[in-house]
Amino acid sequence: MQHAHFAARAQYVGPEDRTFHILLGEQALNTHLGGPEVMRGQLRRLLDAMDLPGLSLGIIPARAPPRSLS
């Protein structure tokens, strides 16, 4: 079922040869909401999403120096 869910979503990610670049702060991975089972599910989805065509997922380390977006 999990793979079917992501296969359905894959049609929306990367249409027309586009790539979506997603950056998460490491803090987001360390914020515990909903208990261990919820966290496991969220991490599992992130790992599965990394295999989707047209999606690039990156993690910004907590120790990374602040940078301006300009």
C-alpha positions as CSV (number, residue, x, y, z in Angstrom):
1,M,0.0,0.0,0.0
2,Q,2.8,2.4,0.9
3,H,4.4,2.1,-2.6
4,A,1.1,2.6,-4.3
5,H,0.6,5.8,-2.3
6,F,3.9,7.2,-3.5
7,A,3.4,6.0,-7.0
8,A,0.2,8.0,-7.1
9,R,2.0,11.1,-5.8
10,A,4.9,10.6,-8.2
11,Q,2.7,11.9,-11.1
12,Y,2.6,15.3,-9.4
13,V,6.3,15.5,-8.6
14,G,8.5,16.6,-11.4
15,P,6.0,17.0,-14.2
16,E,7.5,18.3,-17.5
17,D,11.1,17.5,-16.4
18,R,10.9,19.8,-13.4
19,T,12.8,19.0,-10.2
20,F,11.6,20.2,-6.8
21,H,14.4,20.9,-4.3
22,I,13.3,20.5,-0.7
23,L,15.5,21.6,2.2
24,L,14.8,20.7,5.8
25,G,16.6,22.0,8.8
26,E,18.0,19.2,11.0
27,Q,16.0,20.5,13.8
28,A,12.8,19.3,12.0
29,L,14.1,15.8,12.3
30,N,14.8,16.2,16.0
31,T,11.4,17.6,16.9
32,H,9.4,14.8,18.4
33,L,5.7,15.1,17.8
34,G,3.2,12.3,18.1
35,G,5.4,9.7,19.7
36,P,7.9,7.1,18.3
37,E,5.5,5.4,15.9
38,V,4.5,8.7,14.3
39,M,8.1,9.7,14.0
40,R,9.0,6.4,12.4
41,G,6.3,6.8,9.9
42,Q,7.4,10.3,9.0
43,L,11.0,9.2,8.6
44,R,9.9,6.3,6.4
45,R,8.0,8.7,4.2
46,L,11.0,10.9,3.8
47,L,13.1,8.0,2.8
48,D,10.5,6.8,0.3
49,A,10.2,10.3,-1.1
50,M,13.9,10.4,-1.8
51,D,13.3,7.8,-4.5
52,L,10.6,9.9,-6.3
53,P,11.7,11.2,-9.7
54,G,11.8,15.0,-9.8
55,L,12.4,15.4,-6.1
56,S,15.7,16.4,-4.4
57,L,15.7,16.3,-0.6
58,G,18.4,17.9,1.5
59,I,19.1,18.4,5.2
60,I,20.7,21.6,6.5
61,P,22.9,20.6,9.5
62,A,22.1,22.4,12.7
63,R,25.6,23.6,12.9
64,A,25.5,25.3,9.5
65,P,26.3,29.0,9.6
66,P,23.3,31.3,8.9
67,R,23.2,32.5,5.3
68,S,21.3,35.3,3.7
69,L,18.7,34.3,1.0
70,S,19.6,37.4,-1.0
